[in-house]
């Protein structure tokens, strides 16, 4: 830890600066050390990493019949991460079969190319995802992360 960071934390401990001020100062120091000039976001604008991928399907109460199946799926992101790590245990022959099946469906994707870093980037991008769909049958489908 640098001297500047220690001083900021000491000032925070002595109530000389607010938590938001300390956060902004620490971000500026980190940006300077990393060689990047960035504008730190106030703490209220910093989004937490998504923990769950959610899919909700809700029937339209005004639709004909008035009722339908409700679906509420919540998948932990840790399960997605673990699944990616498990791909390393798949035998090469099985990987070839999976890749072949994907190609047969018109998806040109090699399962072996998936890396943990790519998944983290994808999960981070999912933080902005929100999809709302109203089907022709009056069902509302919502996909989002929380």
Secondary structure by P-SEA (a helix, b strand, c coil): ccaaaaaaaaaaaaccccaaaaaaaaaaaaaaaacccccccccccccccccbbbbbbbccccccccccbbbbbbbbaaaaaaaaaacccccaaaaaaaaaaaaaaccccccccccaaaaaaaaaaaccbbbbbbccccbbbbbbcc
